[in-house]
């Protein structure tokens, strides 16, 4: 039984359909048996990898192996007939005509793009192979099946290809040519009188792979809310003032005013209307995964050519730029030389010819626009690199007010010599996330903490909101969680729509299984978790709607939850008072207090409807202030003793 998973209408889908016809031409009706399983997935997602999308992923798991006669087998020392048992192939589809395809001295395929010159398709295909294998290992499919990668030049006849063996097939290729290309990378084992082509070392793994890649993410209520914000014209009114390619756009506001969704709205608008390629960069790995989940639901492609939206961390992006520019190699400790290499890169970019060469030879040259999230946190040298690589007028910036995390000085993206005359700033004042009671609570809390300038305007279109203060250290195991879960589900939400923030005091770094102590409690009680306190986990989005998302406080910016639980908020505040980040210039105690208070406002603005604050010390500064607020705002702030 053969199935194609994907949206009809593009070249990749047509390629998958054609591959199916090639199989039929060789095997006839032998694939009609439901036990003969063939799945072709269009734009298969490898979350958390440098390469995210595979044009066509071919997955075969045949109960009864089927024979294939290998063309010119004797000339390349292959068996004349092989029996295919299972196969996992990443197919890169290229529709370039012959004059835009060439083979270099190493017999690698290069293709010509009108805007970026010659690109190595073989290297791109090899990267897809690596992405598939690493992704399968990361999600726990072990042993990983043997993966092959194929380049399909649908505009070049088979007769124009180099002599085999190689992993390239042409426009008039047969299924026999496809299998021969696979055998340039994997061996057929002789067993029971047959040469068997089998990607599985354990029966059933290709079936698990098929389930992983073909099960769609069902959007939760919170997902639908974000998708609605992206698509609604009212939510993207700032686009009317945007001048892509003519002026840098800065979205400036406090937490919850729609900066991150604004970036995604811009990128999606350009993707749909202009077929543009946009890069979104952030420091927050957990946020990058959250955005990737949304883009997957939107069915946005992330490919090396054609329209795309690619989300990356700034360190991941600049590491590739430095590597491609020849400033680092794979053996170096990247972060140990990071500052030095950024300066060397800026020196190269100051030279006009080198600037053009670096853009043409790196990722930067493949994008039309770049969106920078939490731009206030960027060091000036990274800002200058981004401006040089993409040009100021192709930048869209999210500038958070009172949300400084990394440096001690705000990064100014508006008043540099290159940007001051070509920048348009859009102030975002109203909450697009928090219901009005939560806004009033956040404003009152900020005032009590001494942040007299901090304020977010309640949105009259978002009434309601509730704050629950708990002193129970085991409150997530108590009946409070049960009540929260029932209320959230009654409102149409799922566990994925909840957000749990934890301080470092509740994270065990040495634990290989799970770093987060509350996560252990959840797992023990049979609940699914996405433990974003672990770097290997937060690189990939939460793909199951029954998962509960946990992140440490430092990673919560840009995220949101219908119900947001702040574990040990007072512990987090105390840790920020002691954090050396604030002590580089030995500031006085008031300055330390105000900086730590600004940190608190980030998690306090993650919530949409129900904010739960857990306190671990009844006598802490935060505890006393929250008790005061509970008495002053009794209509929507309550203290829960269980």
TORGU-860217 format. One record per residue (C-alpha): x, y, z. Coordinates in steps of 0.1 Angstrom, whole numbers, padded with zeros to 4 digits, always signed. Example, Ala and Ser with C-alpha at 12.3 -4.5 7.8 and 13.67 -1.06 7.14 Angstrom:
residues 2
+0123-0045+0078 +0137-0011+0071 
END
This chain:
residues 642
+0000+0000+0000 +0015+0033-0011 +0006+0066+0006 +0017+0102-0001 +0015+0127+0028 +0016+0164+0019 -0003+0191+0001 -0008+0187-0037 +0003+0214-0061 +0040+0219-0057 +0070+0203-0074 +0079+0181-0044 +0044+0166-0043 +0046+0159-0081 +0080+0143-0075 +0066+0120-0049 +0037+0111-0072 +0061+0103-0100 +0083+0082-0077 +0052+0061-0069 +0045+0056-0106 +0081+0044-0110 +0076+0018-0083 +0044+0006-0100 +0062+0003-0133 +0087-0021-0116 +0065-0039-0091 +0031-0037-0107 +0003-0044-0082 +0025-0060-0056 +0023-0029-0034 -0015-0032-0031 -0011-0055-0002 -0015-0035+0031 +0015-0054+0045 +0037-0038+0018 +0040-0004+0033 +0053+0026+0013 +0050+0062+0026 +0063+0093+0008 +0063+0124+0030 +0065+0159+0015 +0086+0185+0035 +0094+0161+0063 +0103+0181+0094 +0136+0174+0113 +0130+0196+0143 +0160+0211+0160 +0185+0203+0132 +0205+0227+0110 +0184+0214+0080 +0147+0213+0089 +0129+0201+0058 +0134+0171+0035 +0118+0175+0001 +0106+0139-0001 +0112+0113+0025 +0108+0078+0012 +0099+0051+0038 +0095+0015+0027 +0088-0015+0049 +0078-0045+0029 +0066-0077+0045 +0077-0096+0014 +0109-0083-0002 +0105-0073-0039 +0131-0077-0066 +0148-0049-0086 +0172-0055-0115 +0202-0031-0112 +0212-0014-0145 +0248-0020-0156 +0254-0039-0124 +0285-0057-0135 +0302-0025-0145 +0300-0011-0110 +0304-0044-0092 +0268-0046-0079 +0246-0077-0078 +0224-0079-0108 +0192-0084-0088 +0185-0071-0052 +0154-0077-0031 +0142-0046-0013 +0130-0052+0023 +0131-0017+0038 +0144+0017+0028 +0147+0052+0042 +0157+0078+0017 +0159+0116+0018 +0153+0129-0017 +0164+0164-0027 +0144+0175-0057 +0160+0199-0082 +0141+0212-0113 +0170+0232-0128 +0175+0229-0165 +0208+0214-0178 +0226+0247-0183 +0221+0255-0146 +0235+0222-0134 +0272+0211-0133 +0293+0185-0117 +0326+0196-0101 +0359+0178-0099 +0346+0156-0071 +0316+0146-0091 +0294+0167-0067 +0263+0184-0081 +0262+0222-0082 +0231+0242-0093 +0228+0278-0103 +0204+0302-0086 +0198+0336-0102 +0202+0355-0070 +0230+0337-0052 +0251+0319-0078 +0263+0283-0078 +0254+0262-0047 +0265+0227-0039 +0235+0204-0040 +0255+0174-0029 +0265+0191+0003 +0229+0201+0009 +0218+0165+0003 +0244+0151+0027 +0232+0176+0054 +0197+0162+0050 +0210+0127+0057 +0227+0139+0088 +0196+0158+0099 +0173+0128+0096 +0197+0105+0115 +0202+0130+0143 +0165+0138+0146 +0156+0102+0149 +0182+0096+0176 +0170+0127+0195 +0134+0115+0196 +0145+0080+0208 +0141+0059+0176 +0170+0035+0181 +0187+0018+0165 +0184+0044+0138 +0176+0028+0104 +0202+0032+0076 +0195+0065+0058 +0205+0073+0022 +0202+0106+0004 +0193+0110-0032 +0195+0140-0056 +0168+0140-0083 +0177+0163-0112 +0143+0164-0129 +0155+0188-0156 +0185+0167-0166 +0183+0135-0186 +0198+0103-0172 +0223+0101-0201 +0238+0135-0190 +0248+0123-0156 +0283+0111-0147 +0290+0074-0148 +0278+0056-0117 +0282+0049-0088 +0267+0081-0074 +0235+0091-0056 +0220+0112-0085 +0191+0103-0107 +0179+0121-0138 +0146+0132-0153 +0139+0099-0171 +0152+0077-0143 +0134+0044-0135 +0129+0028-0101 +0158+0006-0109 +0180+0037-0113 +0167+0050-0079 +0177+0017-0062 +0211+0018-0078 +0216+0053-0065 +0207+0041-0030 +0233+0013-0034 +0260+0039-0038 +0256+0045-0001 +0244+0011+0014 +0252-0025+0008 +0229-0054-0001 +0235-0083+0022 +0236-0119+0008 +0211-0140+0027 +0193-0173+0019 +0203-0170-0018 +0192-0134-0022 +0209-0100-0020 +0188-0081+0005 +0185-0043+0008 +0174-0036+0043 +0176-0003+0062 +0164-0019+0094 +0186-0036+0120 +0155-0040+0141 +0121-0049+0126 +0096-0022+0128 +0118+0009+0131 +0109+0022+0096 +0072+0019+0106 +0080+0040+0137 +0098+0066+0115 +0067+0068+0093 +0044+0074+0123 +0068+0101+0135 +0069+0120+0102 +0033+0116+0091 +0013+0124+0123 +0002+0160+0121 +0003+0184+0151 -0032+0192+0160 -0034+0229+0169 -0044+0236+0205 -0066+0265+0215 -0035+0286+0223 -0020+0277+0189 -0052+0288+0172 -0051+0320+0191 -0016+0327+0178 -0024+0317+0143 -0054+0340+0144 -0032+0368+0155 -0008+0362+0126 -0036+0361+0100 -0059+0388+0112 -0053+0422+0095 -0062+0440+0127 -0033+0423+0146 -0009+0431+0118 -0019+0467+0113 +0017+0478+0117 +0025+0461+0083 +0007+0490+0066 +0036+0513+0078 +0063+0487+0071 +0086+0494+0041 +0105+0461+0036 +0138+0468+0018 +0135+0505+0023 +0134+0510+0061 +0143+0491+0092 +0112+0483+0112 +0114+0483+0150 +0086+0469+0172 +0091+0483+0207 +0071+0474+0238 +0070+0456+0271 +0063+0419+0277 +0030+0407+0262 +0025+0436+0237 +0030+0413+0207 +0066+0418+0196 +0074+0382+0188 +0040+0375+0171 +0047+0408+0152 +0079+0394+0138 +0062+0362+0128 +0034+0381+0112 +0059+0401+0091 +0077+0369+0081 +0045+0351+0072 +0031+0380+0053 +0063+0381+0032 +0063+0343+0028 +0027+0343+0015 +0025+0374-0006 +0061+0379-0018 +0075+0343-0017 +0103+0358+0004 +0129+0340+0025 +0131+0353+0061 +0154+0343+0089 +0142+0348+0125 +0169+0348+0151 +0167+0347+0189 +0189+0339+0219 +0161+0318+0234 +0163+0281+0223 +0129+0273+0239 +0113+0302+0220 +0128+0290+0188 +0112+0256+0194 +0079+0273+0201 +0080+0293+0169 +0090+0261+0150 +0058+0244+0163 +0037+0272+0149 +0054+0272+0116 +0049+0234+0113 +0012+0239+0120 +0011+0267+0093 +0028+0242+0069 +0056+0267+0062 +0085+0253+0043 +0120+0256+0055 +0142+0248+0025 +0175+0258+0010 +0157+0273-0020 +0123+0288-0026 +0102+0307+0000 +0109+0299+0036 +0109+0310+0072 +0138+0297+0092 +0141+0301+0130 +0176+0299+0145 +0195+0309+0176 +0220+0338+0171 +0249+0315+0182 +0238+0288+0158 +0236+0313+0129 +0268+0331+0136 +0287+0298+0141 +0278+0288+0106 +0287+0322+0092 +0322+0321+0109 +0327+0286+0097 +0318+0293+0061 +0339+0325+0062 +0369+0303+0072 +0373+0320+0106 +0367+0288+0127 +0369+0251+0120 +0349+0222+0135 +0377+0214+0160 +0376+0247+0178 +0357+0255+0210 +0334+0280+0193 +0325+0300+0223 +0360+0303+0236 +0370+0324+0205 +0336+0339+0198 +0343+0375+0207 +0376+0375+0189 +0362+0359+0158 +0333+0384+0157 +0358+0412+0155 +0377+0395+0127 +0344+0390+0108 +0336+0427+0111 +0370+0436+0097 +0363+0413+0067 +0329+0428+0062 +0344+0463+0061 +0361+0453+0028 +0336+0456-0001 +0349+0426-0020 +0351+0404+0011 +0316+0416+0021 +0301+0404-0012 +0321+0371-0010 +0309+0363+0025 +0273+0371+0016 +0275+0349-0014 +0292+0320+0004 +0272+0319+0036 +0236+0315+0048 +0232+0353+0049 +0231+0355+0011 +0201+0332+0009 +0176+0354+0029 +0156+0385+0019 +0149+0396+0054 +0160+0390+0090 +0138+0393+0121 +0157+0398+0154 +0138+0389+0186 +0148+0405+0220 +0172+0428+0201 +0178+0449+0232 +0200+0420+0245 +0224+0419+0215 +0260+0431+0219 +0268+0459+0196 +0292+0438+0175 +0264+0413+0168 +0241+0441+0158 +0268+0455+0134 +0274+0420+0119 +0236+0416+0112 +0233+0451+0097 +0263+0444+0075 +0252+0409+0064 +0216+0418+0056 +0217+0456+0052 +0198+0478+0077 +0167+0482+0056 +0161+0444+0055 +0159+0441+0093 +0128+0438+0115 +0136+0443+0152 +0117+0434+0183 +0130+0457+0210 +0118+0448+0246 +0114+0476+0271 +0127+0467+0306 +0135+0432+0295 +0173+0433+0295 +0189+0398+0301 +0224+0394+0287 +0245+0426+0286 +0244+0455+0311 +0238+0481+0284 +0208+0483+0260 +0216+0477+0224 +0206+0507+0202 +0194+0496+0168 +0180+0530+0158 +0208+0556+0161 +0238+0541+0144 +0252+0560+0115 +0238+0534+0091 +0203+0532+0107 +0193+0566+0120 +0178+0578+0087 +0163+0545+0075 +0144+0533+0107 +0107+0533+0115 +0097+0525+0151 +0063+0512+0160 +0055+0516+0198 +0034+0487+0212 +0016+0498+0243 -0015+0476+0247 -0014+0440+0260 -0022+0415+0233 -0017+0386+0257 -0027+0393+0293 -0063+0397+0303 -0070+0430+0319 -0069+0419+0355 -0034+0404+0349 -0023+0437+0335 -0036+0456+0366 -0018+0431+0388 +0015+0434+0369 +0013+0472+0370 +0006+0472+0408 +0033+0447+0415 +0059+0467+0395 +0050+0498+0414 +0054+0481+0448 +0088+0468+0436 +0099+0504+0428 +0096+0502+0390 +0077+0535+0387 +0081+0537+0350 +0069+0502+0342 +0034+0499+0328 +0015+0479+0303 -0019+0492+0292 -0048+0468+0298 -0066+0458+0266 -0104+0464+0270 -0110+0437+0245 -0094+0411+0269 -0114+0412+0301 -0109+0389+0330 -0079+0371+0345 -0071+0355+0378 -0041+0353+0401 -0036+0324+0426 -0008+0326+0452 +0003+0292+0467 +0028+0286+0496 +0027+0248+0493 +0061+0235+0481 +0043+0204+0467 +0014+0223+0452 +0018+0206+0418 +0011+0173+0434 -0019+0187+0454 -0055+0192+0443 -0046+0227+0431 -0031+0213+0399 -0063+0191+0394 -0085+0222+0397 -0062+0242+0373 -0062+0214+0348 -0100+0210+0349 -0106+0247+0345 -0081+0249+0316 -0097+0220+0298 -0132+0234+0304 -0120+0265+0285 -0110+0244+0256 -0073+0242+0264 -0049+0213+0266 -0018+0207+0288 +0004+0221+0260 -0013+0254+0266 +0000+0256+0302 +0035+0270+0310 +0056+0261+0340 +0086+0283+0350 +0111+0270+0375 +0142+0286+0392 +0176+0271+0391 +0171+0259+0427 +0146+0233+0413 +0169+0221+0385 +0193+0192+0391 +0220+0196+0364 +0236+0162+0370 +0205+0142+0364 +0206+0126+0330 +0170+0115+0329 +0153+0148+0338 +0169+0180+0352 +0137+0196+0365 +0125+0184+0400 +0088+0193+0393 +0091+0174+0360 +0100+0143+0380 +0068+0147+0401 +0047+0150+0369 +0063+0119+0353 +0058+0099+0385 +0021+0108+0383 +0018+0096+0347 +0018+0130+0330 +0037+0138+0299 +0063+0166+0301 +0085+0187+0278 +0115+0195+0300 +0128+0227+0284 +0154+0230+0313 +0174+0204+0293 +0192+0217+0263 +0187+0186+0242 +0149+0187+0248 +0144+0225+0242 +0161+0223+0208 +0129+0205+0195 +0093+0217+0198 +0067+0200+0220 +0049+0179+0194 +0022+0163+0217 -0006+0183+0230 -0007+0164+0263 +0028+0175+0272 +0033+0200+0300 +0060+0226+0291 +0086+0234+0318 +0113+0260+0313 +0137+0278+0336 +0129+0315+0342 +0158+0326+0320 +0142+0309+0290 +0106+0321+0294 +0108+0353+0273 +0085+0352+0243 +0066+0322+0256 +0031+0322+0270 +0005+0300+0286 -0033+0301+0292 -0024+0290+0327 +0011+0300+0337 +0027+0286+0369 +0057+0304+0384 +0074+0279+0407 +0095+0295+0435 +0092+0330+0422 +0108+0344+0454 +0137+0320+0450 +0142+0334+0415 +0142+0369+0428 +0168+0361+0454 +0190+0344+0429 +0189+0375+0407 +0200+0397+0437 +0231+0375+0440 +0237+0372+0402 +0271+0385+0391 +0254+0398+0360 +0243+0428+0381 +0276+0431+0400 +0301+0439+0373 +0303+0475+0384 +0294+0469+0420 +0261+0488+0420 +0244+0497+0452 +0216+0476+0468 +0188+0497+0453 +0201+0492+0417 +0204+0455+0423 +0169+0454+0437 +0155+0472+0407 +0174+0451+0382 +0161+0419+0398 +0126+0434+0399 +0128+0439+0361 +0136+0403+0358 +0105+0393+0376 +0083+0413+0352 +0093+0389+0324 +0077+0357+0338 +0048+0378+0353 +0038+0388+0317 +0037+0353+0302 +0001+0345+0312 -0032+0349+0294 -0058+0339+0319 -0047+0322+0352 -0014+0331+0368 -0003+0308+0396 +0026+0320+0418 +0043+0296+0441 +0063+0310+0471 +0089+0290+0490 +0096+0315+0518 +0067+0332+0536 +0091+0359+0549 +0107+0369+0516 +0103+0403+0500 +0082+0389+0472 +0059+0370+0495 +0052+0401+0517 +0044+0422+0486 +0021+0396+0471 +0002+0393+0504 -0004+0430+0503 -0016+0428+0467 -0040+0400+0476 -0056+0422+0502 -0057+0452+0479 -0071+0433+0448 -0093+0406+0464 -0116+0404+0434 -0091+0386+0413 -0061+0378+0436 -0064+0349+0460 -0042+0330+0484 -0044+0293+0483 -0031+0273+0512 -0031+0239+0495 
END
